[in-house]
Amino acid sequence: MEIVMQPFPLDQAFTLLEPGPVTLVTTHDGEHDNVMTISWTMVLDFDARFAITTGPWNYSWNAIRKTRECVIAIPSSEMLDTVVGIGLCSGGDTDKFKKFGLVRRKASKVDAPLLDECLANIECRVVEIIESYGIVILEGMAAHVSPHRKGKSLLHAVGDGTFTTDGTTLDRRMMMRPKLPSSVIQP
């Protein structure tokens, strides 16, 4: 039986690529902390460079532009309703930390807070903003992981209101060893 590729709506093509991990991005504008949900993230290289896509529609946009820093916090799939709730309200009129019971911790390199509930937090400084596309290029300054992250799955937004979580880990480290940076190669 021959399998034939079927046409797919171009305006939905992003759902084929979007399922990277959903993140929470914290900011501090000089007076107030805020947190927003971002599902458009990208790793740029092995040297802790990342990109997020956001813009003026997000309350945190001005804080990122002004302070040129933020924290990328990586929630577990168990935080799904909190992650969606954070994305459905604005820091302009809501204290999201209070509303969702989020515990903040002082970061070591930036003024934006770390989130205790998350599996990991990456403190970042802004390297460049490509305003016409809302792309924020970030350089990681420090990273922190929860001691309880083992066995917790990441949350992935498909882009159509549905989410997936990580499944079984398939280990191909030996096969990929020639392409892996030394920082992730285990003895």
The 8 nearest C-alpha neighbors of each residue, nearest first, counted from 0:
[[1, 2, 3, 4, 5, 6, 7, 8],
 [0, 2, 3, 4, 5, 6, 7, 8],
 [3, 1, 0, 4, 5, 6, 7, 8],
 [2, 4, 5, 1, 0, 6, 7, 8],
 [5, 3, 2, 6, 7, 1, 8, 0],
 [6, 4, 3, 7, 2, 8, 9, 1],
 [5, 7, 8, 4, 9, 3, 12, 11],
 [6, 8, 9, 5, 12, 11, 10, 4],
 [9, 7, 11, 10, 12, 6, 5, 13],
 [8, 10, 12, 11, 7, 13, 6, 14],
 [9, 11, 8, 12, 13, 7, 14, 15],
 [12, 10, 9, 8, 13, 14, 7, 15],
 [13, 11, 9, 14, 15, 10, 8, 7],
 [12, 14, 15, 16, 11, 17, 10, 158],
 [15, 13, 17, 158, 157, 12, 16, 11],
 [14, 16, 13, 12, 17, 18, 157, 11],
 [17, 15, 13, 14, 18, 12, 19, 157],
 [16, 18, 14, 19, 13, 157, 15, 158],
 [19, 17, 155, 157, 156, 16, 20, 14],
 [20, 18, 155, 17, 21, 38, 40, 156],
 [21, 19, 155, 154, 153, 22, 18, 38],
 [20, 22, 38, 155, 154, 37, 156, 19],
 [23, 21, 73, 37, 72, 36, 38, 20],
 [22, 24, 36, 72, 35, 37, 71, 73],
 [25, 23, 71, 35, 34, 70, 72, 22],
 [26, 24, 34, 70, 33, 69, 111, 112],
 [25, 27, 111, 69, 33, 32, 34, 62],
 [26, 28, 32, 111, 31, 29, 110, 33],
 [27, 29, 62, 30, 31, 26, 66, 32],
 [28, 30, 27, 31, 66, 62, 32, 110],
 [31, 29, 28, 27, 32, 62, 33, 110],
 [32, 30, 27, 28, 29, 33, 26, 94],
 [33, 31, 27, 26, 111, 28, 25, 34],
 [32, 34, 26, 25, 90, 27, 31, 59],
 [33, 35, 25, 24, 26, 23, 95, 36],
 [36, 34, 24, 23, 86, 85, 37, 25],
 [35, 37, 23, 86, 22, 85, 82, 24],
 [38, 36, 22, 39, 23, 21, 35, 24],
 [37, 39, 21, 40, 22, 156, 20, 36],
 [38, 40, 52, 37, 51, 17, 41, 19],
 [41, 39, 51, 50, 38, 52, 19, 42],
 [40, 42, 50, 49, 43, 51, 39, 19],
 [41, 43, 49, 44, 48, 50, 40, 47],
 [44, 42, 49, 48, 41, 50, 45, 47],
 [43, 45, 46, 48, 42, 47, 49, 41],
 [44, 46, 47, 180, 48, 43, 42, 182],
 [45, 47, 44, 48, 139, 43, 138, 49],
 [48, 46, 139, 45, 138, 49, 44, 42],
 [49, 47, 138, 43, 137, 46, 44, 139],
 [50, 48, 42, 137, 43, 41, 136, 138],
 [51, 49, 136, 41, 135, 40, 137, 134],
 [52, 50, 40, 135, 39, 134, 41, 53],
 [51, 53, 134, 133, 39, 135, 40, 50],
 [54, 52, 133, 51, 134, 57, 60, 55],
 [53, 55, 133, 56, 60, 57, 52, 130],
 [54, 56, 57, 60, 58, 61, 53, 59],
 [55, 57, 54, 58, 60, 53, 59, 89],
 [58, 56, 55, 59, 60, 54, 53, 89],
 [57, 59, 60, 90, 91, 89, 56, 61],
 [60, 58, 62, 57, 61, 63, 26, 33],
 [61, 59, 63, 62, 55, 57, 58, 54],
 [60, 62, 64, 63, 59, 65, 58, 55],
 [63, 61, 28, 65, 59, 64, 60, 66],
 [64, 62, 67, 60, 61, 66, 65, 68],
 [63, 65, 61, 67, 62, 66, 60, 128],
 [64, 66, 62, 63, 67, 61, 28, 68],
 [67, 65, 68, 63, 62, 64, 28, 27],
 [68, 66, 125, 63, 64, 124, 65, 69],
 [69, 67, 124, 125, 66, 123, 63, 109],
 [68, 70, 26, 123, 111, 25, 122, 124],
 [69, 71, 122, 25, 121, 24, 123, 111],
 [70, 72, 24, 121, 120, 23, 22, 73],
 [73, 71, 120, 23, 22, 119, 24, 70],
 [72, 74, 22, 119, 117, 118, 120, 23],
 [75, 73, 117, 118, 78, 22, 72, 76],
 [74, 76, 153, 77, 152, 78, 154, 151],
 [75, 77, 154, 153, 78, 79, 152, 164],
 [76, 78, 75, 79, 74, 152, 80, 151],
 [77, 79, 76, 81, 75, 80, 82, 74],
 [80, 78, 82, 81, 76, 77, 83, 154],
 [79, 81, 83, 82, 78, 84, 77, 85],
 [82, 80, 84, 78, 79, 83, 85, 99],
 [81, 83, 79, 85, 80, 84, 78, 36],
 [84, 82, 86, 80, 85, 81, 79, 87],
 [83, 85, 81, 87, 86, 82, 80, 88],
 [86, 84, 82, 83, 87, 88, 81, 35],
 [87, 85, 36, 83, 84, 88, 35, 82],
 [86, 88, 84, 85, 83, 89, 36, 82],
 [89, 87, 86, 85, 84, 90, 93, 95],
 [90, 88, 91, 93, 92, 58, 87, 57],
 [89, 91, 93, 92, 33, 58, 94, 95],
 [92, 90, 89, 93, 58, 94, 88, 59],
 [91, 93, 90, 89, 94, 88, 95, 58],
 [94, 92, 90, 95, 89, 91, 88, 98],
 [93, 95, 97, 96, 90, 98, 92, 33],
 [94, 96, 98, 97, 93, 99, 90, 85],
 [97, 95, 101, 99, 94, 100, 98, 102],
 [96, 98, 100, 95, 94, 99, 101, 93],
 [97, 99, 95, 96, 100, 94, 93, 101],
 [100, 98, 96, 97, 101, 95, 81, 85],
 [99, 101, 97, 96, 98, 102, 95, 81],
 [102, 100, 96, 99, 103, 97, 114, 116],
 [101, 103, 115, 114, 100, 104, 116, 96],
 [104, 102, 114, 113, 112, 115, 101, 105],
 [103, 105, 113, 112, 106, 114, 102, 115],
 [106, 104, 112, 113, 107, 103, 110, 111],
 [105, 107, 112, 113, 109, 108, 104, 110],
 [106, 108, 109, 105, 141, 122, 110, 140],
 [109, 107, 106, 140, 122, 141, 110, 123],
 [110, 108, 111, 106, 107, 122, 68, 69],
 [109, 111, 27, 112, 106, 108, 105, 26],
 [112, 110, 26, 27, 69, 109, 25, 70],
 [113, 111, 105, 104, 106, 103, 25, 110],
 [112, 114, 104, 103, 106, 120, 105, 115],
 [115, 113, 103, 116, 117, 102, 104, 112],
 [116, 114, 102, 117, 103, 113, 104, 101],
 [117, 115, 114, 118, 101, 102, 74, 78],
 [116, 118, 74, 73, 119, 115, 114, 72],
 [119, 117, 145, 148, 73, 74, 144, 75],
 [118, 120, 144, 73, 117, 143, 72, 145],
 [121, 119, 72, 143, 71, 142, 113, 73],
 [122, 120, 142, 71, 70, 141, 123, 139],
 [123, 121, 70, 141, 140, 139, 142, 69],
 [124, 122, 139, 138, 140, 69, 68, 70],
 [123, 125, 68, 138, 137, 67, 126, 69],
 [124, 126, 137, 67, 68, 127, 136, 138],
 [127, 125, 137, 136, 124, 138, 128, 135],
 [128, 126, 136, 125, 135, 129, 137, 134],
 [127, 129, 135, 130, 134, 136, 133, 126],
 [130, 128, 134, 131, 132, 133, 135, 127],
 [129, 131, 133, 132, 128, 134, 54, 135],
 [130, 132, 129, 133, 134, 128, 54, 53],
 [133, 131, 130, 134, 129, 52, 54, 53],
 [134, 132, 130, 54, 53, 52, 131, 129],
 [135, 133, 52, 129, 132, 128, 51, 136],
 [134, 136, 128, 51, 50, 127, 52, 137],
 [137, 135, 50, 127, 126, 49, 125, 128],
 [138, 136, 125, 49, 126, 124, 48, 50],
 [137, 139, 48, 123, 124, 47, 140, 126],
 [138, 140, 123, 47, 122, 141, 48, 121],
 [139, 141, 123, 122, 138, 108, 124, 142],
 [142, 140, 122, 139, 121, 108, 143, 123],
 [141, 143, 121, 120, 122, 144, 140, 119],
 [142, 144, 120, 119, 121, 141, 145, 122],
 [145, 143, 119, 118, 146, 120, 142, 148],
 [144, 146, 118, 147, 148, 119, 143, 117],
 [145, 147, 148, 144, 149, 118, 119, 143],
 [148, 146, 145, 149, 118, 151, 150, 144],
 [147, 149, 118, 145, 151, 146, 150, 144],
 [150, 148, 151, 147, 146, 152, 145, 118],
 [149, 151, 148, 152, 147, 153, 75, 165],
 [152, 150, 148, 149, 75, 153, 76, 147],
 [151, 153, 165, 75, 76, 164, 150, 154],
 [154, 152, 75, 76, 164, 165, 20, 155],
 [153, 155, 76, 164, 20, 21, 75, 163],
 [154, 156, 20, 18, 163, 21, 162, 19],
 [157, 155, 162, 18, 158, 21, 161, 38],
 [156, 158, 18, 14, 162, 161, 159, 17],
 [159, 157, 14, 156, 160, 17, 161, 13],
 [158, 160, 161, 157, 14, 156, 162, 11],
 [161, 159, 158, 162, 157, 156, 83, 14],
 [162, 160, 159, 157, 156, 158, 163, 155],
 [163, 161, 156, 155, 157, 154, 160, 164],
 [162, 164, 155, 154, 156, 165, 161, 157],
 [165, 163, 154, 153, 155, 152, 76, 166],
 [166, 164, 152, 153, 167, 163, 154, 155],
 [165, 167, 164, 168, 152, 163, 169, 153],
 [166, 168, 169, 165, 170, 152, 164, 150],
 [167, 169, 170, 166, 165, 171, 152, 150],
 [170, 168, 167, 171, 172, 166, 165, 173],
 [169, 171, 172, 168, 173, 174, 167, 175],
 [170, 172, 174, 173, 175, 169, 176, 168],
 [173, 171, 175, 174, 176, 170, 184, 179],
 [174, 172, 176, 175, 171, 170, 177, 184],
 [173, 175, 171, 172, 176, 177, 170, 178],
 [176, 174, 172, 173, 178, 177, 171, 179],
 [175, 177, 173, 179, 178, 174, 172, 184],
 [178, 176, 175, 179, 174, 173, 180, 172],
 [179, 177, 176, 175, 180, 174, 181, 172],
 [180, 178, 176, 177, 175, 181, 184, 183],
 [181, 179, 182, 183, 178, 184, 45, 176],
 [180, 182, 184, 183, 179, 185, 176, 178],
 [181, 183, 180, 184, 179, 185, 45, 46],
 [184, 182, 181, 180, 185, 179, 172, 176],
 [185, 183, 181, 182, 186, 179, 180, 176],
 [184, 186, 183, 182, 181, 172, 173, 176],
 [185, 184, 183, 181, 173, 172, 182, 176]]
